[in-house]
């Protein structure tokens, strides 16, 4: 039987069984139907500063696995030469793939050829000029809709530091808006990825200038060194991210369109906020103290993923602050 990677839920069970029930490695292995060596290797490889947390462990494992994969490994020198020859004669990647298949030769998909060009694999970047469109980047599918809601100076999440996505230090935030019924006001929400600490502010509308001002005020409520990065979705309300970056000293990034899982914590936290402010809420009549009460309730709620500590406890512990401004 081939080896199956540990899942996020299994890592959660390892944490609970080892550090709360204090079971042996062999006992944990029996409960998970895994070998004891698998459990031992997991605890040794996926801890950070001798601390094993399931979310962090899962992120580390996924990152290590991604790094171990060598791209374009199956593309031989001969195949690479034939692809370059076709491109030099202005054949499209799809035409090259089709001709190779027709001739009974080894081939790769046209998408792989595009990826090799834009990754400049083995000097393939030089052949970009032979493409019909000559674009510097591969155009996304559904291209006619890609111009909608473009954000000036947008920096993609792929350029975000790896550490920002690993939940191992505070100061890396995810941001979004929560909108009231019939667009009657809303909220700006910012959540720290490591501690799950929530900041939220009321907005009358989603104008980019107002969203930027509220985001700036919220981020300035924490020590400057703990406002390192923030990742937004692609709404136009975040188009003044460059001004926000200048005012706060924070690096702003954007998730890929329709990739809500890249900001999963923020999406989940907005769901928790909705428990108190349903979709029929008119935020224009919500008072700041009402919102602050909800924010405090969520920041003081024990979280299983934090070892049943609260977001406020984790944030204050890592920042060394006595208290945070409200």
JONOR-V373691 format. One record per residue. RES is the residue in three letters. PHI is phi in whole degrees, -180 to 180 (NA if undefined). PSI is psi in whole degrees, -180 to 180 (none if undefined). OMEGA is omega in degrees with one decimal (999 if undefined). Layout:
BEGIN
RES/PHI/PSI/OMEGA + RES/PHI/PSI/OMEGA
END
This chain:
BEGIN
UNK/NA/136/-179.8 + UNK/-75/154/-178.0 + UNK/-74/139/177.8 + UNK/-112/130/-178.6 + UNK/-62/147/175.7 + UNK/-65/140/179.1 + UNK/-91/170/178.6 + UNK/-63/-39/179.9 + UNK/-67/-36/177.2 + UNK/-66/-38/177.5 + UNK/-67/-33/175.4 + UNK/-65/-41/178.9 + UNK/-66/-40/178.2 + UNK/-59/-44/179.5 + UNK/-60/-47/-177.3 + UNK/-67/-44/-176.9 + UNK/-69/-35/-176.2 + UNK/-82/-45/-169.7 + UNK/-102/-12/176.2 + UNK/-113/-38/176.8 + UNK/-99/-9/174.2 + UNK/56/42/177.7 + UNK/-81/156/176.9 + UNK/-73/165/178.9 + UNK/-61/-39/-179.5 + UNK/-66/-40/180.0 + UNK/-67/-40/177.5 + UNK/-63/-44/-179.9 + UNK/-60/-41/179.6 + UNK/-65/-40/-178.9 + UNK/-68/-32/-178.3 + UNK/-96/0/-176.7 + UNK/57/44/177.7 + UNK/-125/168/175.5 + UNK/-81/152/179.1 + UNK/-63/-32/179.8 + UNK/-67/-33/177.4 + UNK/-64/-44/180.0 + UNK/-66/-43/-179.9 + UNK/-62/-45/-179.3 + UNK/-65/-38/178.9 + UNK/-62/-45/-178.8 + UNK/-69/-32/-179.2 + UNK/-77/-37/-171.8 + UNK/-89/-31/-169.1 + UNK/-113/33/171.8 + UNK/-102/164/176.5 + UNK/-134/120/-176.5 + UNK/54/43/178.1 + UNK/65/14/178.5 + UNK/-115/124/179.9 + UNK/-103/115/174.5 + UNK/-124/135/-172.2 + UNK/-59/-44/180.0 + UNK/-63/-45/179.5 + UNK/-64/-44/-179.6 + UNK/-60/-41/-178.8 + UNK/-67/-40/178.5 + UNK/-65/-44/178.9 + UNK/-62/-43/-179.2 + UNK/-65/-42/-179.8 + UNK/-66/-40/179.6 + UNK/-65/-44/-179.5 + UNK/-63/-40/-179.5 + UNK/-66/-41/179.4 + UNK/-64/-39/-179.4 + UNK/-68/-27/-176.1 + UNK/-79/-15/-177.1 + UNK/-84/121/178.8 + UNK/-88/119/-177.8 + UNK/-69/148/173.9 + UNK/60/31/-176.8 + UNK/-64/-31/-174.8 + UNK/-88/1/-179.5 + UNK/-88/108/-178.5 + UNK/-75/167/178.1 + UNK/-62/-38/-179.8 + UNK/-65/-46/179.2 + UNK/-64/-40/179.0 + UNK/-60/-41/178.8 + UNK/-63/-41/-179.6 + UNK/-68/-37/177.7 + UNK/-64/-44/179.5 + UNK/-64/-39/178.9 + UNK/-61/-45/180.0 + UNK/-64/-43/179.3 + UNK/-62/-40/-179.4 + UNK/-62/-26/178.0 + UNK/-98/20/175.0 + UNK/63/28/172.0 + UNK/-81/139/178.8 + UNK/-74/157/176.8 + UNK/-54/-38/179.9 + UNK/-69/-38/177.5 + UNK/-67/-39/178.5 + UNK/-63/-47/179.6 + UNK/-61/-43/-178.6 + UNK/-65/-41/-179.8 + UNK/-67/-42/179.0 + UNK/-63/-42/179.1 + UNK/-66/-42/179.4 + UNK/-61/-35/-179.2 + UNK/-82/0/179.3 + UNK/74/21/-179.3 + UNK/-97/168/175.2 + UNK/-64/144/-179.4 + UNK/-151/165/173.0 + UNK/-128/166/-178.4 + UNK/-68/158/178.7 + UNK/-64/-29/177.5 + UNK/-64/-38/178.3 + UNK/-66/-38/178.3 + UNK/-63/-45/176.6 + UNK/-59/-44/-178.2 + UNK/-63/-39/178.9 + UNK/-65/-37/-180.0 + UNK/-66/-49/-175.2 + UNK/-77/-16/173.2 + UNK/-92/-3/-177.9 + UNK/54/43/178.3 + UNK/-72/126/177.4 + UNK/52/40/177.8 + UNK/77/14/-177.0 + UNK/-70/-20/-178.9 + UNK/-58/-30/-178.8 + UNK/-67/-18/-177.8 + UNK/-90/3/178.3 + UNK/-60/-33/-177.6 + UNK/-65/-16/-179.9 + UNK/-89/-7/178.2 + UNK/-73/148/-175.1 + UNK/-59/-43/-177.9 + UNK/-87/-28/178.3 + UNK/65/26/-178.4 + UNK/-71/153/178.1 + UNK/-79/-20/178.3 + UNK/-136/156/177.6 + UNK/-69/126/179.3 + UNK/-69/136/178.8 + UNK/-68/152/175.2 + UNK/-67/153/-174.0 + UNK/71/38/-169.3 + UNK/-58/-30/-176.6 + UNK/-64/-22/-179.5 + UNK/-95/-5/-173.8 + UNK/-70/-23/-178.3 + UNK/-78/-16/-177.3 + UNK/-69/128/174.5 + UNK/71/26/179.3 + UNK/-63/144/-176.8 + UNK/-114/121/-179.8 + UNK/-60/136/177.4 + UNK/69/19/-178.1 + UNK/-61/132/177.0 + UNK/-113/121/-173.9 + UNK/-70/154/-179.6 + UNK/-60/-24/178.5 + UNK/-63/-23/179.9 + UNK/-92/-2/179.1 + UNK/-72/142/178.2 + UNK/-56/142/-178.8 + UNK/-56/-40/-177.6 + UNK/-60/-28/-177.8 + UNK/-66/-22/-178.9 + UNK/-103/7/-171.5 + UNK/-101/-4/175.8 + UNK/58/39/-177.4 + UNK/-114/-11/176.8 + UNK/-146/148/-180.0 + UNK/-77/160/178.0 + UNK/112/-2/177.8 + UNK/-111/115/-169.7 + UNK/-111/157/169.4 + UNK/-119/137/-175.6 + UNK/-127/149/179.4 + UNK/-162/179/173.4 + UNK/-122/151/172.9 + UNK/-117/126/-172.4 + UNK/-106/142/179.1 + UNK/-80/173/179.6 + UNK/-60/135/-180.0 + UNK/55/32/178.0 + UNK/59/34/178.2 + UNK/-90/87/-179.3 + UNK/71/-171/179.9 + UNK/175/-165/-178.9 + UNK/-132/150/162.2 + UNK/-102/128/178.1 + UNK/-120/137/177.6 + UNK/-132/128/-176.4 + UNK/-126/129/176.8 + UNK/-75/126/-172.7 + UNK/-65/-36/-175.5 + UNK/-78/-49/-174.1 + UNK/-96/-14/-174.8 + UNK/67/19/179.7 + UNK/-72/132/-172.9 + UNK/-106/136/167.8 + UNK/-119/139/-179.8 + UNK/-149/145/179.2 + UNK/-143/150/-179.7 + UNK/-79/144/173.6 + UNK/-132/145/178.2 + UNK/-77/-32/-179.3 + UNK/-155/-178/-177.1 + UNK/-103/28/175.5 + UNK/-63/139/-174.3 + UNK/-60/-35/-179.4 + UNK/-66/-40/-179.9 + UNK/-72/-43/178.9 + UNK/-61/-39/178.1 + UNK/-66/-43/-179.3 + UNK/-64/-42/179.4 + UNK/-68/-42/177.7 + UNK/-61/-41/179.3 + UNK/-63/-45/179.7 + UNK/-62/-42/-178.9 + UNK/-65/-45/-177.6 + UNK/-69/-28/177.5 + UNK/-77/-7/177.5 + UNK/-80/-10/176.3 + UNK/-112/156/178.2 + UNK/-54/141/-173.7 + UNK/-55/-36/-177.5 + UNK/-71/-8/178.2 + UNK/-109/23/169.3 + UNK/-122/78/-172.3 + UNK/-93/-51/179.2 + UNK/-141/156/171.4 + UNK/-141/139/-179.8 + UNK/-117/120/-178.9 + UNK/-105/169/166.7 + UNK/-85/-168/-171.1 + UNK/-102/25/177.9 + UNK/-69/146/-179.6 + UNK/-63/-20/-179.2 + UNK/-65/-15/179.1 + UNK/-102/18/-175.9 + UNK/-71/-13/176.9 + UNK/-97/31/-178.3 + UNK/-62/-30/-179.4 + UNK/-67/-39/176.0 + UNK/-67/-38/177.3 + UNK/-62/-43/-179.6 + UNK/-61/-42/180.0 + UNK/-67/-39/-175.9 + UNK/-73/-36/-173.8 + UNK/-104/-22/-175.2 + UNK/80/28/-178.0 + UNK/-108/146/177.4 + UNK/-90/127/-176.2 + UNK/-104/133/178.4 + UNK/-130/164/-178.0 + UNK/-129/133/175.0 + UNK/-67/162/177.9 + UNK/-71/147/179.3 + UNK/-55/134/177.3 + UNK/66/16/175.5 + UNK/-106/67/-175.4 + UNK/-63/-25/-179.1 + UNK/-67/-17/177.5 + UNK/-74/-11/173.9 + UNK/-130/45/-171.9 + UNK/-61/-38/-179.1 + UNK/-64/-43/179.4 + UNK/-64/-42/177.7 + UNK/-61/-44/179.7 + UNK/-65/-43/-178.5 + UNK/-65/-39/176.4 + UNK/-61/-33/175.1 + UNK/-65/-38/176.7 + UNK/-66/-39/178.1 + UNK/-64/-37/-179.3 + UNK/-65/-19/175.9 + UNK/-62/-31/-178.1 + UNK/-100/-31/178.5 + UNK/-123/93/-177.2 + UNK/-66/177/-175.6 + UNK/-69/-12/177.7 + UNK/-95/7/-177.4 + UNK/-69/134/170.3 + UNK/-97/102/-175.7 + UNK/-71/-11/178.5 + UNK/-69/-20/-179.7 + UNK/-109/4/176.0 + UNK/-80/131/-179.2 + UNK/-87/150/179.8 + UNK/-55/-37/-179.8 + UNK/-69/-29/175.8 + UNK/-67/-44/178.0 + UNK/-65/-43/-178.4 + UNK/-62/-35/177.4 + UNK/-61/-43/179.6 + UNK/-67/-43/178.9 + UNK/-60/-44/179.4 + UNK/-64/-40/178.6 + UNK/-60/-43/-179.0 + UNK/-72/-37/179.8 + UNK/-73/-20/179.0 + UNK/-105/14/178.6 + UNK/-91/124/177.5 + UNK/-60/138/-179.5 + UNK/-117/132/178.9 + UNK/-58/-42/-177.8 + UNK/-69/-14/177.9 + UNK/-104/18/-177.5 + UNK/69/32/-179.9 + UNK/65/20/166.7 + UNK/-86/167/179.8 + UNK/-96/157/176.0 + UNK/-56/-39/-179.8 + UNK/-64/-42/179.9 + UNK/-62/-44/-178.6 + UNK/-67/-43/-179.4 + UNK/-64/-46/-179.3 + UNK/-66/-37/-180.0 + UNK/-64/-44/-177.3 + UNK/-77/-30/-178.3 + UNK/-87/-22/-178.4 + UNK/76/10/179.4 + UNK/-78/146/175.1 + UNK/-74/-39/178.7 + UNK/-159/166/178.1 + UNK/-111/150/176.2 + UNK/-68/152/178.1 + UNK/-114/none/999
END
